Structures are given as C-alpha cells and as structure tokens.
Amino acid sequence: MSPPEILALSAALALVVARWLPPAARPRVTIAAGAVLLLSVLVLAVTGIRWQLLPVPAGAALASPFAVAPLLRRRTGRPSWRARWWLALPGSLACVGLIATAPVAAWAFPVPRFPEPTGEFAVGTRVVQWTDQGRPETFTADPDDRRTVVVQLWYPARKSPADTPRAQYLGRTEEEARTVSEALARGVGLPGFLVDGVPRAHSHAVFDAPVDGGGGRFPVVLFSPGSGGVRTQNTAWAEELASHGYLVAALDHPYDSAAVLLTDGRTITTETSSSGDPDKDEELAAGWTAVRAADLGFVLGQLERLDRGEGSDPLTGCLDTGRVAVTGHSMGGAAALQAARQDRRFRAVIDLDGYPHGPASPALVQPTLALTQAVTPGTDPRYLSRLTEALQAGSATSYRLTIPGAAHLTFMDGPLYLPPVPSIVGSLGRTGSPRVVAAATLAFLDAVLRDGPGDLAGALRAHGDLSVHHPAGGR
C-alpha cells in the first residue's frame, strides 16, 4: 500500500476508535483523523484510487456520524449523547471489519513489486516491431498482409541515475499497459478492475538506457509466452537474465497474444480459442505452435542483421548470435521445442512447463531444460510421457527439473500480483517464484552457452527433483 493509502486506512480506523476514547481525547482524535482522511482521499482521487481501498471511505462514512455528532452537539451547547456500549459495539466492529477488507484486498491483488536483479549489470529495455515480408499472415484473409511481431528486448545497460523513471510494466505507456491488462483479465474470465494494480507497476529496467559495451558480446535468449500471454509476462525473469549479461528478446504473437499494439495504431487481440474437442484442440495447438516457431526463427534472423549493423542500432556488435537459447512458457515452451527442431542456430532450449505440441521429429540436437510443476499421470496422463519422449530422443544431454511447490503460473510474473493461492501460483512466495525459476535458468544457460565450469546437475538439483536424460536414452 502507498503512503496515502496507509494514512487513509489509519485515519478511518481512528474515527471508529474515537467513540471509545475518554471524553477529553475524543474531540482531538476525531478532528485529526477526519482531516487526515480527507486529505488522503483527495490525494488518492488525483493519483487514482484503487478499488481495494473503497471500503476505507465507506467504513469511515458509516462511522463519521457517530464520531462527529457528539462534537456538534457540544458546540451548540446541547447535551452530549452516546449510544450504550452494547449498541455501539456491533456497529464499531462492522465498520472495522469493512475497513479491514481494504488491506486484505490490496494484499491479494497488489501493485506488483519486482525483485531487484542480482547481476552486475543494470538493465535497459526497448520495444521493436518487425515484419516478415516473405511470410503471409495466416490469421487474416488479406493476401497482402505479412506476419508482424512485436519484440521487447532486455539487455545489459550502463547504470542510470537513481531518479531515472523505470519502465512501465506491460507496455510502453500506461495506456498500453491498461489495454494489455484488461485483455489478459478477459482472457481468464476476470473483470479488469480486479488487477487494476498491474498497469500501475514499474520494473527495474530503463527504457532506451545506453548499452553497457564493456562486458563483451551478450548471449541471446529468445522467449515465447504462453497461450494468450504477452511479451512482458516474464519481466522479472528477463531482467534477472539481462543483469547477468544476456540479451532477452520476448515476443508478442499477434492474434495469439492477448493484445498487441502495433505502431500503426491497431490493437490486435487474440483469435485463438479452444474448441472443446481434445483431438481438434491438439490439431489447433500444433498449428499455433508452428506459427510461433516460425516467429522465433524470424526474430533470430532480425537480431543477426541488427548485430551485423544493417541499420544504425546501439546493439550492433554487442550480440553473440552464435550462442542463442530459445525458451518459452506453456505453449511458448512447445514453440521453443519446435523452433529448435527446425533451426540449429538455436544452441539450447528451455521449456517452462509447456506440453510438447506438434510433431515429435526430428529429434532435438540441443541440450534442453524442462522446468515443470509436479505432474503425475493422474493430473495429466499425456504430459509426462510426451515430454519424456522428447527429452530421451534427443542427441544431447537434457534435463527435467520438477520444482516443489510450483504451479503453472509459477513460471511467469503471476505470483507477483495474483492472490497467493497455491493451486494458482504455487507456494514459493511472491518473489520466491521468479527467483528459483531464474536461478535454475541461469545455471543451465551459463553451462551450455558460456561453457561455465561446475556441476550443472548438482546446481539444478538445488532447486528441485532432477531427471537427467543422456543421449543414449539412459539416466
């Protein structure tokens, strides 16, 4: 809660308590609490009051007549009157209960606070839009429409002054962030106001911060979000990787992501949805995954051209496009697997709890890390067998790490702003979830892209239950 919100809450409670204070203290407390409440509400009206705080003025309004009436009677010389304690107590408790729902709601649906990146670099970010002129847009009937993707880059940057504005979460502007937030809420059947704190958030990155060129070339990590997800859904993870010297490029997939705002002013919302038929849905998912995989390969090509200097760009000469990992969450993880099968420019794969949609061949030749929640044949009879088949068939050592206490949304920013319900976001805590996912990811990337020394299997086992799949298919 912000300072004005805390002041409003405290003043509202003081108004309720004033009725129970000694007569000498009652007037001073009532006047002070009323003044603080009024000023706080005025400030919140200007900055934007959140729905979570509405019970505060409501409870204060119910308590105010009983707190203020004795003062008015006293000033007019009329005898003071107070309800008997056994009549006033239920009303006071009701007001306190109503006011107390505000911090509970603010705790359940907070403005997310991103964990401080732990690497040596500050983090910069920027957004680019690229069109693949050689690929038609399959989601529209216009034969001249070409596939366009929006990509957000996080990269090692020079440190900015402490008062430099930090990047808006979910968008380049607060307006874009609200559009995306409302689209995400609609996608899961929630009213948008429930997560109105999300577009108020800022991360640790700085938009268009100068690139830190003293750390050599940056290995590249491409990221595809989950079905209906957006490029910013793993911001905490991306910032942590960038602070350790990686460039992270996260994609919006138009017509699949919840909302994609293009530079021509259009907002493209998702057109992918379940049919309800499992076989049909698997066929649809395989098709969507193929589009995403093609997007990932296209973006890697754009990053290669950017690094070569085909156009003026601050990142030219800073990217190590010979050391590239492709990653994704949920359906994005499936897309990462398919992209790696089709394109050997990708040297490593990370699947964040993604069921492997699409063809199982050719076999993976890259080392692969699959991070999953606890999955059993009882919870999903196909997931384990399909994932194990993909890992065992590969010609490089691969790993499956089951993170205890994780849920599907543990592998994105959801734990930072959704109610801490274990079945939804897991039980690792608001900042514990992104920390453990990033730590396991970094251990793998450092080992396979940077040839880092040490025991990779041992480092991964520190975060959960590990299965190692060797090229021969053994463990």
Secondary structure as the mmCIF struct_conf table of DSSP 4:
data_model
#
loop_
_struct_conf.conf_type_id
_struct_conf.id
_struct_conf.beg_label_comp_id
_struct_conf.beg_label_asym_id
_struct_conf.beg_label_seq_id
_struct_conf.end_label_comp_id
_struct_conf.end_label_asym_id
_struct_conf.end_label_seq_id
HELX_RH_AL_P HELX_RH_AL_P1 PRO A 3 ALA A 18
TURN_TY1_P TURN_TY1_P1 ARG A 19 TRP A 20
BEND BEND1 LEU A 21 LEU A 21
TURN_TY1_P TURN_TY1_P2 PRO A 23 ALA A 25
HELX_RH_AL_P HELX_RH_AL_P2 ARG A 26 THR A 47
HELX_RH_3T_P HELX_RH_3T_P1 TRP A 51 LEU A 53
TURN_TY1_P TURN_TY1_P3 LEU A 54 LEU A 54
HELX_RH_AL_P HELX_RH_AL_P3 PRO A 55 ARG A 75
TURN_TY1_P TURN_TY1_P4 THR A 76 GLY A 77
HELX_LH_PP_P HELX_LH_PP_P1 ARG A 78 SER A 80
HELX_RH_AL_P HELX_RH_AL_P4 TRP A 85 ALA A 108
BEND BEND2 PHE A 109 PHE A 109
HELX_LH_PP_P HELX_LH_PP_P2 PRO A 110 PRO A 112
HELX_LH_PP_P HELX_LH_PP_P3 PHE A 114 PRO A 117
BEND BEND3 GLY A 119 PHE A 121
STRN STRN1 ALA A 122 PRO A 136
TURN_TY1_P TURN_TY1_P5 THR A 138 PHE A 139
BEND BEND4 THR A 140 ALA A 141
TURN_TY1_P TURN_TY1_P6 PRO A 143 ASP A 144
STRN STRN2 ARG A 146 ALA A 157
HELX_LH_PP_P HELX_LH_PP_P4 ARG A 158 PRO A 161
TURN_TY1_P TURN_TY1_P7 ALA A 162 ASP A 163
BEND BEND5 THR A 164 THR A 164
HELX_LH_PP_P HELX_LH_PP_P5 PRO A 165 ALA A 167
STRN STRN3 GLN A 168 GLN A 168
BEND BEND6 TYR A 169 THR A 173
HELX_RH_AL_P HELX_RH_AL_P5 GLU A 174 GLY A 187
TURN_TY1_P TURN_TY1_P8 VAL A 188 GLY A 189
HELX_RH_3T_P HELX_RH_3T_P2 GLY A 192 VAL A 195
TURN_TY1_P TURN_TY1_P9 ASP A 196 GLY A 197
HELX_RH_3T_P HELX_RH_3T_P3 VAL A 198 ARG A 200
STRN STRN4 HIS A 202 HIS A 202
BEND BEND7 HIS A 204 HIS A 204
STRN STRN5 VAL A 206 PHE A 207
TURN_TY1_P TURN_TY1_P10 ASP A 208 ASP A 208
HELX_LH_PP_P HELX_LH_PP_P6 ALA A 209 PRO A 210
STRN STRN6 VAL A 211 VAL A 211
HELX_RH_3T_P HELX_RH_3T_P4 GLY A 213 GLY A 215
HELX_LH_PP_P HELX_LH_PP_P7 ARG A 217 ARG A 217
STRN STRN7 PHE A 218 SER A 224
TURN_TY1_P TURN_TY1_P11 SER A 227 GLY A 228
TURN_TY1_P TURN_TY1_P12 ARG A 231 ASN A 234
HELX_RH_AL_P HELX_RH_AL_P6 THR A 235 SER A 243
TURN_TY1_P TURN_TY1_P13 HIS A 244 GLY A 245
STRN STRN8 LEU A 247 ASP A 252
TURN_TY1_P TURN_TY1_P14 PRO A 254 ASP A 256
BEND BEND8 SER A 257 ALA A 258
STRN STRN9 ALA A 259 LEU A 261
TURN_TY1_P TURN_TY1_P15 THR A 263 ASP A 264
BEND BEND9 GLY A 265 GLY A 265
STRN STRN10 THR A 267 THR A 269
HELX_LH_PP_P HELX_LH_PP_P8 THR A 270 THR A 270
BEND BEND10 GLY A 276 GLY A 276
HELX_RH_AL_P HELX_RH_AL_P7 PRO A 278 ARG A 308
TURN_TY1_P TURN_TY1_P16 GLY A 309 GLY A 309
BEND BEND11 GLU A 310 GLY A 311
TURN_TY1_P TURN_TY1_P17 PRO A 314 CYS A 318
STRN STRN11 LEU A 319 HIS A 329
TURN_TY1_P TURN_TY1_P18 SER A 330 SER A 330
HELX_RH_AL_P HELX_RH_AL_P8 MET A 331 GLN A 342
TURN_TY1_P TURN_TY1_P19 ARG A 344 ARG A 345
STRN STRN12 ALA A 348 LEU A 352
BEND BEND12 ASP A 353 ASP A 353
BEND BEND13 GLY A 358 GLY A 358
BEND BEND14 PRO A 362 PRO A 362
HELX_LH_PP_P HELX_LH_PP_P9 ALA A 363 LEU A 364
BEND BEND15 GLN A 366 GLN A 366
STRN STRN13 THR A 368 THR A 372
TURN_TY1_P TURN_TY1_P20 PRO A 377 THR A 379
TURN_TY1_P TURN_TY1_P21 PRO A 381 ARG A 382
HELX_RH_AL_P HELX_RH_AL_P9 TYR A 383 GLN A 392
TURN_TY1_P TURN_TY1_P22 ALA A 393 ALA A 393
BEND BEND16 GLY A 394 ALA A 396
STRN STRN14 SER A 398 THR A 402
TURN_TY1_P TURN_TY1_P23 PRO A 404 GLY A 405
HELX_RH_3T_P HELX_RH_3T_P5 HIS A 408 PHE A 411
BEND BEND17 MET A 412 ASP A 413
HELX_RH_3T_P HELX_RH_3T_P6 GLY A 414 LEU A 416
TURN_TY1_P TURN_TY1_P24 TYR A 417 TYR A 417
BEND BEND18 LEU A 418 LEU A 418
HELX_RH_AL_P HELX_RH_AL_P10 PRO A 422 VAL A 425
BEND BEND19 SER A 427 LEU A 428
TURN_TY1_P TURN_TY1_P25 ARG A 430 THR A 431
HELX_RH_AL_P HELX_RH_AL_P11 GLY A 432 LEU A 449
BEND BEND20 ARG A 450 ARG A 450
BEND BEND21 GLY A 454 GLY A 454
HELX_RH_AL_P HELX_RH_AL_P12 LEU A 456 ARG A 461
TURN_TY1_P TURN_TY1_P26 ALA A 462 HIS A 463
BEND BEND22 GLY A 464 GLY A 464
STRN STRN15 ASP A 465 HIS A 469
TURN_TY1_P TURN_TY1_P27 PRO A 471 ALA A 472
BEND BEND23 GLY A 473 GLY A 473
#
